[in-house]
C-alpha cells in the first residue's frame, strides 16, 4: 500500500516488486476487476447483532442540498496528501481518478475509458474524450502526465509516493493516451489508480493556485461537484458541476459540517442539523437505530481492528508473549462494548471480503487453520511463565478519540493483568493520536496501540505488505527474508488467483508471528435521515463520488 493514516490509523505501504516473465502479464484491467469483490451479493446479509446492506435505497428525485457530519476538518484537499477519512470523504466527489472503485468494491474505468498492459512492465491508459475540468478546460494527456508527476515530486511530500516507486516514466503517447513504464511488474500499481493516487487535475489550474492549491480556491478537477465556500473551522460546501461528463448529481449542493465531538455529531444527526454521516460513533449506534429519525446502515468496511506492536524489544520480542496476550483478550466483550456490537471477532489480520476474488481453495488456505483466538487464560499464563515475562511492564497507548481505541486499550490491560503482566495505559490527546503513525518519537515509551486499518484496494496485499522489511507501518522493525521474497513474488503477479495463493502463505506467516494482534472486523457505518437516500454503505465512499447518488428519499 502507501503512506499515512486515517483517524484511528492506517497508512499504506507499497513494497519493492519482483520481475515476472512478460508472457504471464499480457492482461487487461478486466483481470484486475475480477480480483476485486466483497460486499453482500443480496440486499442484506446478517452478522449476528447487525446486518451488512448492499446499499441504501436509490434516490427518488433531486434535492436542493443536504448536509453531512464530518468528524474533523481536512488540513488540505490537495489530492497528493489525501490519505485520511475527512479528506477523501470530500475529495472523492470533486476529483476523479483514472480508474474507479465502485460501491461493490470492484474496479471499473474512470477518467480512463480503457486500461491495458501489452507487456508486464507497461500500462496504457486511453482517456475519455470531452471531459471538462471545473474551469471549463478540456482534459488532455498532458494533464494526466502532470497530475501523476505531482505524486512523485519530492517537493510535494505526497502521501501516495510509494505507489509510484516502480514507475520508470509516465509519458503522453497520444492526445488522449498516457503510457506508464514500470521498472518491474507491479500488480498493485494499476489497482491504486482507482484511489487518490490516480487523481487527475488541470495542470493550468494547479499551477495557477501555486502553494495555495488545496486550501483555497478550486481544485481544478473533473468530478460531479466542484469546491464551493470553505468556512474554516466550520464547513465546506460543494456545488453541483453542470458540465460533468457523467451522470449529473442529484443534489445541487453538499454541506460538510465539521464536528469533532462525538456527542455533538450524534445530536446533529438526531436533530437533522446534519442529514447524514459516515464513521458514526459506536456508542451512538443504539440511539440512532431506535430514534425513528432515520436509518443506520452497515456495509463492508474492509477494515480490521488490531493491536499494533511498536517494537521487537523486551518482552514483546518473544512471540510467546504476543500469543499469550492474544489468548487472554476478551474480543467478544470488546466487540460488544467498543464496536457497539457491530463487528465480528477475527483471528485474521485481513478481512474475509478482501479474499472474495480468490478460489475456494485459496480462501481456505488463507483463512482456515489460523491460530485460535478462543480465550484460554491458563494457556496464556503458562506461555508468560515459559517466556520468563511474569511481572514485566508494557505500555499501551489509549485516547478518547473513540471507543474503538479506548476500550481496546483497556481490554489489553485487563488481559495482561490476568496473565501476570503489568500493563500501563498512556493517554494520548485525540489530535495527537495520528502522530503515532507518522513520528517515531511519538511512539517512544509505547509498546502497543490500538489500530484500525482499512484497505484502499480490494487486495489482501494492501495490508500484508506492511510486514515487509522497511515498510512504512512496520513499526516493530520485523524482518524475514522469506516473507520479503513472498511480498515481492505476489506483487509481481498479475493473475489474481496466482497472486492470492502467494498472499495466503503470507497471511499464515503473519498470523503465526502475531506481527499485529488481530481483534475484529469492523463494518462501515452510515446514517441517513428520512429526507435523503442513495449513499453507498461500503468504504467505497473514500474514492467513489458517493454524494452524487444522494437525493430525495420520497
GUKE-750912 format. One line per field, with one value per residue (C-alpha): residue number from 1; residue in one letter; x negated, y negated, z negated. Coordinates in steps of 0.02 Angstrom, whole numbers. Example, Ala and Ser with C-alpha at 12.3 -4.5 7.8 and 13.67 -1.06 7.14 Angstrom:
% GUKE-750912
resi	[1,2] .
resn	[A,S] .
px	[-615,-684] .
py	[225,53] .
pz	[-390,-357] .
***
This chain:
% GUKE-750912
resi	[1,2,3,4,5,6,7,8,9,10,11,12,13,14,15,16,17,18,19,20,21,22,23,24,25,26,27,28,29,30,31,32,33,34,35,36,37,38,39,40,41,42,43,44,45,46,47,48,49,50,51,52,53,54,55,56,57,58,59,60,61,62,63,64,65,66,67,68,69,70,71,72,73,74,75,76,77,78,79,80,81,82,83,84,85,86,87,88,89,90,91,92,93,94,95,96,97,98,99,100,101,102,103,104,105,106,107,108,109,110,111,112,113,114,115,116,117,118,119,120,121,122,123,124,125,126,127,128,129,130,131,132,133,134,135,136,137,138,139,140,141,142,143,144,145,146,147,148,149,150,151,152,153,154,155,156,157,158,159,160,161,162,163,164,165,166,167,168,169,170,171,172,173,174,175,176,177,178,179,180,181,182,183,184,185,186,187,188,189,190,191,192,193,194,195,196,197,198,199,200,201,202,203,204,205,206,207,208,209,210,211,212,213,214,215,216,217,218,219,220,221,222,223,224,225,226,227,228,229,230,231,232,233,234,235,236,237,238,239,240,241,242,243,244,245,246,247,248,249,250,251,252,253,254,255,256,257,258,259,260,261,262,263,264,265,266,267,268,269,270,271,272,273,274,275,276,277,278,279,280,281,282,283,284,285,286,287,288,289,290,291,292,293,294,295,296,297,298,299,300,301,302,303,304,305,306,307,308,309,310,311,312,313,314,315,316,317,318,319,320,321,322,323,324,325,326,327,328,329,330,331,332,333,334,335,336,337,338,339,340,341,342,343,344,345,346,347,348,349,350,351,352,353,354,355,356,357,358,359,360,361,362,363,364,365,366,367,368,369,370,371,372,373,374,375,376,377,378,379,380,381,382,383,384,385,386,387,388,389,390,391,392,393,394,395,396,397,398,399,400,401,402,403,404,405,406,407,408,409,410,411,412,413,414,415,416,417,418,419,420,421,422,423,424,425,426,427,428,429,430,431,432,433,434,435,436,437,438,439,440,441,442,443,444,445,446,447,448,449,450,451,452,453,454,455,456,457,458,459,460,461,462,463,464,465,466,467,468,469,470,471,472,473,474,475,476,477,478,479,480,481,482,483,484,485,486,487,488,489,490,491,492,493,494,495,496,497,498,499,500,501,502,503,504,505,506,507,508,509,510,511,512,513,514,515,516,517,518,519,520,521,522,523,524,525,526,527,528,529,530,531,532,533,534,535,536,537,538,539,540,541,542,543,544,545,546,547,548,549,550,551,552,553,554] .
resn	[X,X,X,X,X,X,X,X,X,X,X,X,X,X,X,X,X,X,X,X,X,X,X,X,X,X,X,X,X,X,X,X,X,X,X,X,X,X,X,X,X,X,X,X,X,X,X,X,X,X,X,X,X,X,X,X,X,X,X,X,X,X,X,X,X,X,X,X,X,X,X,X,X,X,X,X,X,X,X,X,X,X,X,X,X,X,X,X,X,X,X,X,X,X,X,X,X,X,X,X,X,X,X,X,X,X,X,X,X,X,X,X,X,X,X,X,X,X,X,X,X,X,X,X,X,X,X,X,X,X,X,X,X,X,X,X,X,X,X,X,X,X,X,X,X,X,X,X,X,X,X,X,X,X,X,X,X,X,X,X,X,X,X,X,X,X,X,X,X,X,X,X,X,X,X,X,X,X,X,X,X,X,X,X,X,X,X,X,X,X,X,X,X,X,X,X,X,X,X,X,X,X,X,X,X,X,X,X,X,X,X,X,X,X,X,X,X,X,X,X,X,X,X,X,X,X,X,X,X,X,X,X,X,X,X,X,X,X,X,X,X,X,X,X,X,X,X,X,X,X,X,X,X,X,X,X,X,X,X,X,X,X,X,X,X,X,X,X,X,X,X,X,X,X,X,X,X,X,X,X,X,X,X,X,X,X,X,X,X,X,X,X,X,X,X,X,X,X,X,X,X,X,X,X,X,X,X,X,X,X,X,X,X,X,X,X,X,X,X,X,X,X,X,X,X,X,X,X,X,X,X,X,X,X,X,X,X,X,X,X,X,X,X,X,X,X,X,X,X,X,X,X,X,X,X,X,X,X,X,X,X,X,X,X,X,X,X,X,X,X,X,X,X,X,X,X,X,X,X,X,X,X,X,X,X,X,X,X,X,X,X,X,X,X,X,X,X,X,X,X,X,X,X,X,X,X,X,X,X,X,X,X,X,X,X,X,X,X,X,X,X,X,X,X,X,X,X,X,X,X,X,X,X,X,X,X,X,X,X,X,X,X,X,X,X,X,X,X,X,X,X,X,X,X,X,X,X,X,X,X,X,X,X,X,X,X,X,X,X,X,X,X,X,X,X,X,X,X,X,X,X,X,X,X,X,X,X,X,X,X,X,X,X,X,X,X,X,X,X,X,X,X,X,X,X,X,X,X,X,X,X,X,X,X,X,X,X,X,X,X,X,X,X,X,X,X,X,X,X,X,X,X,X,X,X,X,X,X,X,X,X,X,X,X,X,X,X,X,X,X,X,X,X,X] .
px	[0,-57,-80,18,154,335,422,376,233,178,53,18,-147,-199,-337,-476,-424,-496,-516,-390,-403,-318,-214,-122,-70,21,178,302,389,527,414,391,577,606,495,598,767,830,1000,1156,1224,1401,1479,1434,1330,1340,1190,1262,1312,1300,1328,1223,1326,1280,1328,1461,1620,1595,1647,1820,1778,1668,1648,1579,1448,1404,1284,1156,1071,883,778,632,585,457,297,295,389,234,257,72,93,271,238,366,555,600,502,561,743,750,622,699,843,735,584,584,453,403,497,645,682,868,991,971,784,742,640,706,648,645,565,477,605,482,329,218,46,-32,-180,-225,-301,-185,-14,77,222,340,434,615,639,727,703,702,620,719,640,710,545,542,438,287,147,35,145,128,-61,-68,53,-36,-202,-149,-139,-325,-386,-485,-433,-253,-290,-149,-65,-48,-227,-265,-132,-247,-410,-418,-368,-507,-411,-238,-227,-100,-84,66,184,290,167,39,-86,-163,-326,-374,-546,-473,-299,-184,-10,31,-3,147,262,208,256,434,380,321,154,235,323,312,317,295,112,161,274,148,7,115,157,-25,-61,122,183,294,325,415,497,547,467,463,538,675,798,987,961,842,771,878,863,741,782,627,666,849,892,850,979,982,1084,1151,1046,1167,1029,995,959,1056,1223,1275,1276,1448,1413,1372,1258,1175,1125,997,1006,851,897,752,855,941,1091,1115,1106,1238,1352,1336,1394,1539,1595,1569,1440,1346,1441,1314,1138,1010,897,1038,979,1001,1077,1218,1272,1420,1480,1481,1557,1701,1726,1856,1767,1682,1591,1418,1341,1187,1083,920,781,627,571,490,457,291,162,8,-161,-282,-447,-526,-624,-593,-450,-363,-516,-459,-315,-254,-212,-118,-23,18,93,193,261,309,401,589,629,814,828,733,844,998,938,807,890,1070,1099,1067,914,853,715,573,410,363,264,355,542,634,703,527,515,679,588,494,543,622,461,359,484,475,286,290,424,434,310,256,208,360,416,533,490,377,311,220,126,85,16,-91,-163,-207,-293,-384,-446,-505,-394,-293,-284,-358,-292,-216,-134,19,74,254,358,532,533,662,718,634,469,503,595,472,329,425,456,270,232,359,290,113,161,246,91,-41,-96,-99,-9,-11,100,31,163,136,238,355,269,100,152,108,-72,-91,-90,-199,-326,-441,-470,-283,-297,-439,-389,-241,-242,-70,77,250,254,399,336,439,389,382,395,482,322,253,77,129,114,-8,-143,-156,-264,-398,-568,-569,-383,-309,-193,-316,-345,-411,-553,-507,-619,-609,-695,-571,-423,-502,-526,-343,-285,-393,-327,-145,-174,-247,-99,48,153,272,284,99,61,189,116,-51,37,120,-55,-98,63,20,-156,-98,38,-81,-205,-67,-151,10,135,300,456,610,678,771,902,927,1074,1183,1336,1466,1617,1786,1755,1613,1556,1438,1269,1165,1141,966,799,801,851,667,637,809,916,1047,1131,1188,1303,1385,1556,1734,1798,1978] .
py	[0,-177,-303,-398,-359,-379,-430,-277,-238,-166,-202,-112,-41,15,144,170,283,439,468,579,661,548,689,705,523,496,444,302,214,345,468,345,312,498,498,370,403,400,337,443,508,500,342,386,518,549,548,581,415,319,342,286,196,200,16,-110,-132,-230,-412,-452,-626,-779,-893,-1067,-1019,-905,-918,-791,-771,-751,-715,-829,-969,-921,-1024,-1024,-948,-927,-752,-708,-709,-641,-489,-508,-491,-677,-725,-579,-586,-760,-742,-586,-694,-831,-744,-585,-453,-357,-206,-198,-95,-53,-32,156,135,184,80,2,-132,-310,-453,-319,-228,-86,-19,114,188,253,320,347,175,65,-9,-109,-223,-283,-435,-484,-620,-783,-777,-953,-1021,-1135,-1286,-1229,-1171,-1000,-861,-806,-680,-824,-847,-663,-664,-820,-753,-586,-678,-779,-617,-585,-764,-767,-948,-889,-756,-655,-527,-410,-420,-237,-184,-253,-178,-56,-186,-224,-351,-424,-491,-559,-436,-517,-666,-556,-420,-402,-260,-210,-113,-11,43,213,294,218,289,157,0,19,53,-106,-206,-195,-288,-466,-408,-411,-580,-695,-885,-1026,-1075,-1255,-1260,-1183,-1294,-1450,-1408,-1381,-1349,-1384,-1232,-1125,-1257,-1397,-1421,-1275,-1104,-1105,-931,-843,-770,-790,-927,-1075,-1155,-1297,-1401,-1342,-1418,-1373,-1281,-1259,-1186,-1152,-1168,-1077,-1142,-1032,-1041,-1053,-1019,-847,-712,-577,-563,-729,-739,-728,-867,-1046,-1067,-968,-1050,-959,-1014,-985,-911,-844,-798,-627,-679,-838,-738,-616,-756,-842,-682,-661,-842,-841,-980,-853,-742,-601,-545,-406,-349,-350,-347,-168,-223,-305,-153,-108,-288,-313,-143,-175,-360,-349,-496,-392,-228,-164,-53,56,107,193,88,191,138,234,183,245,212,139,193,46,137,308,268,328,449,423,488,661,725,822,658,596,761,752,579,639,789,679,543,535,500,532,409,278,301,280,127,48,76,64,247,208,311,490,571,624,720,647,489,466,457,603,488,449,631,630,639,797,976,1077,1173,1014,936,1091,1087,904,913,1090,1155,986,982,992,836,928,859,978,892,1043,1074,889,889,1039,950,796,904,1004,842,776,623,632,459,373,199,150,-15,-33,-198,-250,-400,-473,-483,-342,-187,-76,-146,-175,-13,94,20,61,239,263,201,320,466,431,414,585,673,591,440,262,164,-26,-145,-305,-432,-521,-676,-645,-775,-693,-513,-519,-561,-380,-334,-474,-514,-382,-497,-493,-304,-313,-230,-144,43,63,-40,-6,-12,-15,22,5,69,-58,80,249,348,428,374,196,247,391,286,189,326,320,260,70,49,-114,-35,99,2,155,172,353,430,600,635,770,656,514,629,681,499,468,625,578,400,461,574,500,659,638,816,850,691,727,902,821,696,841,900,725,717,877,820,650,734,860,724,607,457,366,448,466,423,391,347,181,133,-38,-132,-267,-356,-440,-535,-513,-656,-579,-411,-338,-340,-182,-80,-16,-101,-140,-317,-353,-358,-344,-502,-445,-613,-618,-470,-553,-627,-635,-485,-518] .
pz	[0,-33,-171,-304,-422,-444,-602,-703,-596,-438,-312,-151,-102,70,69,196,339,414,601,690,859,985,1054,890,886,1051,959,967,824,836,746,605,592,574,421,326,249,72,13,-2,163,92,23,-156,-247,-434,-552,-724,-802,-639,-453,-306,-174,9,17,-31,73,233,229,297,358,344,193,173,43,-101,-249,-308,-477,-471,-625,-575,-457,-324,-332,-142,5,113,185,162,-27,-35,-146,-284,-304,-309,-153,-47,-103,-24,115,191,252,327,401,505,542,697,631,512,356,360,214,244,213,390,511,671,795,729,824,924,1030,1056,966,1042,1016,1176,1077,895,869,973,933,1065,1015,1153,1090,1109,1240,1198,1009,937,782,668,752,920,995,1080,1004,1106,1090,1033,879,836,852,742,610,588,588,436,338,363,341,178,150,128,-5,73,-38,112,175,136,261,395,334,480,609,732,836,872,1049,1171,1315,1399,1374,1260,1214,1075,1057,890,897,744,689,643,646,515,486,357,460,579,432,343,497,427,269,239,310,483,470,621,605,729,746,780,627,507,568,556,374,331,147,104,203,93,-41,53,222,332,351,542,553,654,527,513,383,376,220,155,-4,-138,-306,-406,-565,-519,-350,-168,-30,136,283,422,580,725,853,782,912,818,730,653,462,383,258,302,151,11,-153,-259,-441,-550,-719,-820,-972,-951,-1057,-956,-796,-858,-918,-748,-663,-784,-764,-574,-586,-482,-361,-368,-404,-393,-537,-663,-846,-904,-1069,-968,-867,-978,-996,-809,-771,-891,-857,-720,-637,-503,-475,-522,-388,-391,-241,-201,-276,-225,-399,-540,-720,-788,-921,-839,-906,-901,-926,-947,-1105,-1281,-1320,-1151,-1058,-1115,-1010,-1162,-1248,-1096,-1087,-1272,-1254,-1105,-1202,-1351,-1254,-1276,-1094,-1110,-1254,-1154,-1000,-1108,-1204,-1092,-924,-982,-937,-753,-718,-713,-813,-699,-701,-531,-501,-335,-307,-230,-95,-37,21,117,284,236,275,135,113,94,-26,-136,-131,-186,-320,-387,-512,-580,-765,-879,-971,-1089,-1263,-1361,-1516,-1586,-1424,-1414,-1593,-1550,-1398,-1501,-1632,-1499,-1419,-1587,-1569,-1730,-1808,-1657,-1615,-1448,-1398,-1287,-1210,-1236,-1183,-1194,-1004,-1006,-1100,-971,-1039,-1224,-1260,-1162,-1262,-1422,-1359,-1327,-1502,-1577,-1476,-1531,-1713,-1711,-1646,-1754,-1652,-1716,-1580,-1594,-1494,-1419,-1367,-1201,-1155,-1006,-898,-934,-904,-718,-767,-823,-638,-573,-709,-786,-936,-973,-994,-1119,-1282,-1199,-1164,-1085,-1023,-950,-760,-639,-464,-305,-134,7,136,130,114,-47,2,-40,-224,-215,-132,-295,-371,-237,-296,-297,-258,-322,-450,-503,-663,-754,-628,-588,-456,-374,-208,-157,-195,-96,53,40,45,199,285,251,309,473,517,614,618,470,406,427,330,195,170,128,16,-78,-126,-186,-287,-381,-418,-486,-590,-667,-712,-776,-698,-741,-858,-762,-859,-750,-580,-582,-453,-377,-455,-378,-449,-338,-399,-316,-196,-95,-25,105,14,30,-128,-89,-115,72,21,-6,182,265,297,174,143,325,287,137,169,108,10,60] .
***
